[in-house]
């Protein structure tokens, strides 16, 4: 309770002394003052969360004190104290933001109940704001970027498997970040201090993959000039990532299946087996049901690999995250470049959002990197895009999106007010403006007269404003 500062304002010293003694004995941090002007002066130097004020006082009335407090510190709760015959005035004051009112003579127990209720509500509100902030900030997990529900589910899976080491099978189109996900899974596991070894099974010559994975002994085949331990043994205690698992030949899939089951490997040309403790993460960009039907993937191996399955979405599936990804890549290349850029123009963002992205996130990253390499000016423009994207955007420059500053300012304010359930203080904080500015804009655009239920539909319109 000592962290909650309470101010009690009344021109009657007898009431002040009574309240001071009672609340101090109850453990509250209370300051008393006998005038509204005195209260204003104290408010300049102290952060009072709760203010009790008499309605009728000489110099500055309780109503005027309420108005000034709410203008300067809208989060402070104000309770008006009224005498007989002034209840009507107190009710009117509720419209100015008064939390409640007490009638004289003051019942000290009622005073305590009000304080305890406000303290509890403020604690819950603070916890809720913190929770919202954490949820809103979950737009990334390590270097995985995305606020889309499909990305949120992937983040939850990473959290759930962080304390165990199940085999993981990642599926997704090329360029969706399968290796990045595998690396993050490893970095968030209890094996993170041990090696993480990625292997592109489709990039190793057919006759060499077995030796690469399991090792070989000297002389076991032409060119085997010395013993090698292989990648599985090199990753012992850590994880090995087998990308494009369907590129492994069926005979080698049998050997891999045995490694998973028995946790032992036998190098090529050796008669001895070696125990290993390796977490296996596999990935494929193919349709695995079709791969099993065509004999490209053994069913028994699929079932062994498919303990935890994660589907990486294509960029088109998480289109709403394109703005986040663009910002991420601009920050990444800004950090590595001597020349910094400020962002991207609205029409260019519209073009990127509406492109079909066959190469997914990797292609988007390449587009941003290309702009840096070609010496982009302060902002990335249509002319900085590759021809296949730039031509499409010039054929439909607006892509159905309004780029009117006024339209998008209205849309953004509506969206934030909807997000905060009409809480203007929180909305002003999210918008990065002061409360008075927000009220002026609400009045200017007459937003209070219009419902906010459809605010979500404006989201795509103002997504680019952070970069323009």
For each residue, the residues with C-beta under 8 A, 3 or more apart:
1: 4 27 28 29 119
2: 27 29
3: 29
4: 1 28 29 49 50 115 119 122
5: 29 31 46 47 48 49 50
6: 23 28 29 30 31 48 49 50 51 52 115
7: 30 31 32 33 39 42 43 46 48 50 51 52
8: 16 19 20 23 30 31 32 33 51 52 53
9: 32 33 34 35 36 38 39 51 52 53 54 57 62 65
10: 15 16 19 32 34 52 53 54 57 81
11: 34 35 54 57 58
12: 15 16 34 54
13: 16 17 34
14: 17 18
15: 10 12 18 19 106
16: 8 10 12 13 19 20 32 34
17: 13 14 20 21
18: 14 15 21 22 106 108
19: 8 10 15 16 22 23 30 32 52 106 108 111
20: 8 16 17 23 24 30 32
21: 17 18 24 25
22: 18 19 25 26 108 111
23: 6 8 19 20 26 28 30 111 112 115
24: 20 21 27 28 30
25: 21 22
26: 22 23 112
27: 1 2 24
28: 1 4 6 23 24 115
29: 1 2 3 4 5 6
30: 6 7 8 19 20 23 24
31: 5 6 7 8 42 46 48
32: 7 8 9 10 16 19 20
33: 7 8 9 38 39 42
34: 9 10 11 12 13 16 38
35: 9 11 38 39 57 58 59 60
36: 9 39 40 53 57 59 60 61 62 64 65
37: 40 41 59 60
38: 9 33 34 35 41 42
39: 7 9 33 35 36 42 43 51 53 60 65
40: 36 37 43 44 60 65 68
41: 37 38 44 45
42: 7 31 33 38 39 45 46 48
43: 7 39 40 46 48 69 72 73
44: 40 41
45: 41 42
46: 5 7 31 42 43
47: 5
48: 5 6 7 31 42 43 51 76
49: 4 5 6 75 76 77 118 122
50: 4 5 6 7 76 77 78 79 115 118 119
51: 6 7 8 9 39 48 65 69 76 77 78 79
52: 6 7 8 9 10 19 78 79 81 102 111
53: 8 9 10 36 39 57 62 65 66 78 79 80 81
54: 9 10 11 12 57 62 80 81
55: 61 62 63 80 81 82 83 86 89 90 93 101
56: 61 62 83 86
57: 9 10 11 35 36 53 54 60 61 62
58: 11 35
59: 35 36 37
60: 35 36 37 39 40 57 64 65
61: 36 55 56 57 64 65
62: 9 36 53 54 55 56 57 65 66 80 81 93
63: 55 66 67 80 89 93 96
64: 36 60 61 67 68
65: 9 36 39 40 51 53 60 61 62 68 69 78
66: 53 62 63 69 70 78 80 93 96 97 98
67: 63 64 70 71 96
68: 40 64 65 71 72
69: 43 51 65 66 72 73 76 78
70: 66 67 73 74 76 78 96 97
71: 67 68 74 436
72: 43 68 69
73: 43 69 70 76
74: 70 71 97 424 425 435
75: 49 425
76: 48 49 50 51 69 70 73
77: 49 50 51 99 118 122
78: 50 51 52 53 65 66 69 70 97 98 99
79: 50 51 52 53 98 99 100 101 102 114
80: 53 54 55 62 63 66 90 93 98 100 101 102
81: 10 52 53 54 55 62 101 102 103 104 106
82: 55 86 87 89 90 101 102 103 104
83: 55 56 86 103 104
84: 103 104
85:
86: 55 56 82 83 89 90
87: 82 90 91 101 103
88: 91 92
89: 55 63 82 86 92 93
90: 55 80 82 86 87 93 94 98 101
91: 87 88 94 101
92: 88 89 95 96
93: 55 62 63 66 80 89 90 96 98 101
94: 90 91 97 98 101
95: 92
96: 63 66 67 70 92 93
97: 66 70 74 78 94
98: 66 78 79 80 90 93 94 101
99: 77 78 79 114 118
100: 79 80 114
101: 55 79 80 81 82 87 90 91 93 94 98
102: 52 79 80 81 82 106 107 110 111 114
103: 81 82 83 84 87
104: 81 82 83 84
105:
106: 15 18 19 81 102 110 111
107: 102 110 111
108: 18 19 22 111 112
109: 112 113
110: 102 106 107 113 114
111: 19 22 23 52 102 106 107 108 114 115
112: 23 26 108 109 115 116
113: 109 110 116 117
114: 79 99 100 102 110 111 117 118
115: 4 6 23 28 50 111 112 118 119
116: 112 113 119 120
117: 113 114 120 121
118: 49 50 77 99 114 115 121 122
119: 1 4 50 115 116 122 123
120: 116 117 123 124
121: 117 118 124 125
122: 4 49 77 118 119 125 126
123: 119 120 126 127
124: 120 121 127 128
125: 121 122 128 129
126: 122 123 129 130
127: 123 124 130 131
128: 124 125 131 132
129: 125 126 132 133 426
130: 126 127 133 134
131: 127 128 134 135
132: 128 129 135 136
133: 129 130 136 137
134: 130 131 137 138
135: 131 132 138
136: 132 133 139
137: 133 134
138: 134 135 141 147 152 155
139: 136 145 146 147 324
140: 143 144 145 146 324 328
141: 138 144 151 154 155 158 184
142: 184 187 188
143: 140 180 184
144: 140 141 151 154 155 177 180 181 184
145: 139 140 151 321 324 325 328
146: 139 140 150 151 152 318 321 324 325
147: 138 139 151 152 320 321 324
148: 151 152 313 317 318 320 321
149: 152 153
150: 146 153 154 311 313 317 318
151: 141 144 145 146 147 148 154 155 313 318 321
152: 138 146 147 148 149 155 156
153: 149 150 156 157
154: 141 144 150 151 157 158 181 310 312
155: 138 141 144 151 152 158 159
156: 152 153 159 160
157: 153 154 160 161 308 310
158: 141 154 155 161 162 184 185 188
159: 155 156 162 188
160: 156 157
161: 157 158 164 165 166 168 185 189 308
162: 158 159 188 189 190
163: 189 190
164: 161
165: 161 189 190 191 239 279
166: 161 307 308
167: 260 279 280 281 282 304 305 306 307 308
168: 161 182 185 280 281 282 307 308 309 310
169: 281 282 283 284 302 305 306 307 308 309 310
170: 178 181 182 281 282 283 284 309 310 311 312
171: 178 283 284 285 288 309 310 311 312
172: 176 177 178 283 285 311 312 313 314
173: 176 285 312 314 360
174: 285 359 360 362
175: 315 359 360 361 362 363
176: 172 173 312 313 314 315 360 361 362
177: 144 172 180 181 312 360 361 362
178: 170 171 172 181 182 243 283 285 312
179: 182 183 198 241 243 283
180: 143 144 177 183 184
181: 144 154 170 177 178 184 185 310 312
182: 168 170 178 179 185 186 196 198 239 241 281 283
183: 179 180 186 187 196 198 241
184: 141 142 143 144 158 180 181 187 188
185: 158 161 168 181 182 188 189 239 281
186: 182 183 189 191 192 196 238 239 241 279 281
187: 142 183 184 192 196
188: 142 158 159 162 184 185 192
189: 161 162 163 165 185 186 192 239 279
190: 162 163 165
191: 165 186 194 237 238 239 279
192: 186 187 188 189
193:
194: 191 235 236 237 238 239
195: 234 235 236 237 238 239
196: 182 183 186 187 235 238 239 240 241
197: 231 234 235 238 239 240 241
198: 179 182 183 240 241 243
199: 204 212 213 231 240 241 242 243
200: 203 204 243 244
201: 204 209 242 243 244 245 247 248
202: 243 244 247
203: 200
204: 199 200 201 208 209 212
205: 208 209
206: 209 249
207: 210
208: 204 205 211 212
209: 201 204 205 206 212 213 248 249 252
210: 207 213 214 252 255 268
211: 208 214 215 216 221 224 228 230 267 268
212: 199 204 208 209 230 231
213: 199 209 210 230 231 232 252 256
214: 210 211 230 232 255 259 265 266 267 268
215: 211 227 228 229 230 232 233 265 267 268 270
216: 211 220 221 224 227 228 230 267 268 269 270
217: 220 224 227 267 268 269 270
218: 224 225 226 227
219: 224 269
220: 216 217 224 267 268 269 270
221: 211 216 224 268 269
222:
223:
224: 211 216 217 218 219 220 221 268 269
225: 218
226: 218
227: 215 216 217 218 267
228: 211 215 216 267
229: 215 233 234 267
230: 211 212 213 214 215 216 233 234 265 267
231: 197 199 212 213 234 235 240
232: 213 214 215 235 236 240 259 265 276 278
233: 215 229 230 236 265 274 276
234: 195 197 229 230 231
235: 194 195 196 197 231 232 238 239 240 278
236: 194 195 232 233 276 277 278
237: 191 194 195 277 278
238: 186 191 194 195 196 197 235 278 279
239: 165 182 185 186 189 191 194 195 196 197 235 278 279 280 281
240: 196 197 198 199 231 232 235 278 279 280 281
241: 179 182 183 186 196 197 198 199 281 282 283
242: 199 201 245 248 280 281 282 283
243: 178 179 198 199 200 201 202 282 283 284
244: 200 201 202 247 283 284 285
245: 201 242 248 282 283 284 297 305
246: 284 286 288 291 296 297
247: 201 202 244
248: 201 209 242 245 252 253 256
249: 206 209 252 253
250: 253 254 295 298
251: 254 255
252: 209 210 213 248 249 255 256
253: 248 249 250 256 257 297 298 301
254: 250 251 257 258 298
255: 210 214 251 252 258 259
256: 213 248 252 253 259 260 301
257: 253 254 260 261 298 300 301 304
258: 254 255 261 262 264
259: 214 232 255 256 262 263 264 265 276
260: 167 256 257 263 280 301 304 305
261: 257 258 304
262: 258 259
263: 259 260 275 276 277 278
264: 258 259 273 274 275 276
265: 214 215 230 232 233 259 273 274 276
266: 214 270 271 272 273 274
267: 211 214 215 216 217 220 227 228 229 230 270 272 274
268: 210 211 214 215 216 217 220 221 224
269: 216 217 219 220 221 224
270: 215 216 217 220 266 267
271: 266
272: 266 267
273: 264 265 266
274: 233 264 265 266 267
275: 263 264
276: 232 233 236 259 263 264 265
277: 236 237 263
278: 232 235 236 237 238 239 240 263
279: 165 167 186 189 191 238 239 240
280: 167 168 239 240 242 260 305
281: 167 168 169 170 182 185 186 239 240 241 242
282: 167 168 169 170 241 242 243 245 305
283: 169 170 171 172 178 179 182 241 242 243 244 245
284: 169 170 171 243 244 245 246 288 291 297
285: 171 172 173 174 178 244
286: 246 290 291 296
287: 290 291
288: 171 246 284 291 292 297 302
289: 292 293
290: 286 287 293 294
291: 246 284 286 287 288 294 296 297
292: 288 289 295 296 297 298 299 302
293: 289 290
294: 290 291
295: 250 292
296: 246 286 291 292
297: 245 246 253 284 288 291 292 301 302
298: 250 253 254 257 292 301 302
299: 292 302 303
300: 257 303 304
301: 253 256 257 260 297 298 304 305
302: 169 288 292 297 298 299 305 306
303: 299 300 306
304: 167 257 260 261 300 301 307
305: 167 169 245 260 280 282 301 302
306: 167 169 302 303 309
307: 166 167 168 169 304
308: 157 161 166 167 168 169
309: 168 169 170 171 306
310: 154 157 168 169 170 171 181
311: 150 170 171 172
312: 154 170 171 172 173 176 177 178 181
313: 148 150 151 172 176 317 318
314: 172 173 176 317 318 357 360
315: 175 176 318 319 322 325 357 360 361 363 364
316: 319 356 357
317: 148 150 313 314
318: 146 148 150 151 313 314 315 321 322
319: 315 316 322 353
320: 147 148 323 459 460 463
321: 145 146 147 148 151 318 324 325
322: 315 318 319 325 326 349 352 353 364
323: 320 326 327 349 353 463 464 466 467
324: 139 140 145 146 147 321 327 328
325: 145 146 315 321 322 328 329 361 364 365
326: 322 323 329 330 344 349 352 364 368 467
327: 323 324 330 331 343 466 467
328: 140 145 324 325 331 332
329: 325 326 332 333 364 365 368 369
330: 326 327 333 334 341 343 344 368 380 467
331: 327 328 334 335
332: 328 329 335 336
333: 329 330 336 337 368 369 372
334: 330 331 337 340 341
335: 331 332
336: 332 333
337: 333 334 340 372
338:
339: 372 375
340: 334 337
341: 330 334 371 372 376 377 378 379 380
342: 378 379 467
343: 327 330 379 380 466 467 468
344: 326 330 348 349 352 379 380 464 467 468
345: 348 349 379 380 381 382 468
346: 349 350 401 403 464 468
347: 350 351 381 382 393 397 398 403
348: 344 345 351 352 379 380 381 382 384 385 393
349: 322 323 326 344 345 346 352 353 463 464 467 468
350: 346 347 353 354 393 397 398 399 401 403 464
351: 347 348 354 355 382 385 389 390 392 393 399
352: 322 326 344 348 349 355 364 367 385 389
353: 319 322 323 349 350 399 460 463
354: 350 351 392 393 396 399
355: 351 352 389 392 393
356: 316
357: 314 315 316 360 363 364
358: 363
359: 174 175 362 363 364 366
360: 173 174 175 176 177 314 315 357 363 364
361: 175 176 177 315 325 364 365
362: 174 175 176 177 359 365 366
363: 175 315 357 358 359 360 366 367
364: 315 322 325 326 329 352 357 359 360 361 367 368
365: 325 329 361 362 368 369
366: 359 362 363 369 370
367: 352 363 364 370 371 385 386 389
368: 326 329 330 333 364 365 371 372 380
369: 329 333 365 366 372 373
370: 366 367 373 374 384 386
371: 341 367 368 374 376 380 384 385
372: 333 337 339 341 368 369 375 376
373: 369 370
374: 370 371 384
375: 339 372
376: 341 371 372 379 380 381 384
377: 341 381
378: 341 342
379: 341 342 343 344 345 348 376 467
380: 330 341 343 344 345 348 368 371 376 384 385
381: 345 347 348 376 377 384
382: 345 347 348 351 385 390 393 394
383: 390
384: 348 370 371 374 376 380 381
385: 348 351 352 367 371 380 382 389 390 393
386: 367 370 389 390
387: 390 391
388: 391 392
389: 351 352 355 367 385 386 392 393
390: 351 382 383 385 386 387 393 394
391: 387 388 394 395
392: 351 354 355 388 389 395 396
393: 347 348 350 351 354 355 382 385 389 390 396 397 399
394: 382 390 391 397
395: 391 392
396: 354 392 393 399 400
397: 347 350 393 394
398: 347 350 401 402 403
399: 350 351 353 354 393 396
400: 396
401: 346 350 398 460 461
402: 398 407 408 461
403: 346 347 350 398 408
404: 407 408
405: 408 409
406: 409 410
407: 402 404 410 411 461
408: 402 403 404 405 411 412 458 461 462 465
409: 405 406 412 413 441 445 462
410: 406 407 413 414 445 447 458
411: 407 408 414 415 455 458 459 461 462
412: 408 409 415 416 431 458 462 465
413: 409 410 416 417 427 431 438 441 442 445 447
414: 410 411 417 418 447 450 452 455 458
415: 411 412 418 419 455 456 458 459 462
416: 412 413 419 420 427 430 431
417: 413 414 420 422 424 427 447 452 455
418: 414 415 421 452 453 455 456
419: 415 416 427 430 455
420: 416 417 423 424 426 427 430
421: 418
422: 417 427 452
423: 420 426 427
424: 74 417 420 427 428 435 438 439 442
425: 74 75 428 429 435
426: 129 420 423 429 430
427: 413 416 417 419 420 422 423 424 430 431 438
428: 424 425 431 433 434 435 437 438
429: 425 426 432
430: 416 419 420 426 427
431: 412 413 416 427 428 438
432: 429
433: 428 437 438
434: 428 437 438
435: 74 424 425 428 438 439
436: 71 439 440
437: 428 433 434 440 441
438: 413 424 427 428 431 433 434 435 441 442
439: 424 435 436 442 443
440: 436 437 443 444
441: 409 413 437 438 444 445 447
442: 413 424 438 439 445 446 447 448
443: 439 440 446 448
444: 440 441
445: 409 410 413 441 442
446: 442 443 449 450
447: 410 413 414 417 441 442 450 452
448: 442 443
449: 446
450: 414 446 447
451: 454
452: 414 417 418 422 447 455
453: 418
454: 451 457 458
455: 411 414 415 417 418 419 452 458 459
456: 415 418 459
457: 454 460
458: 408 410 411 412 414 415 454 455 461 462
459: 320 411 415 455 456 462 463
460: 320 353 401 457 463
461: 401 402 407 408 411 458
462: 408 409 411 412 415 458 459 465
463: 320 323 349 353 459 460 466
464: 323 344 346 349 350 467 468
465: 408 412 462 468
466: 323 327 343 463
467: 323 326 327 330 342 343 344 349 379 464
468: 343 344 345 346 349 464 465
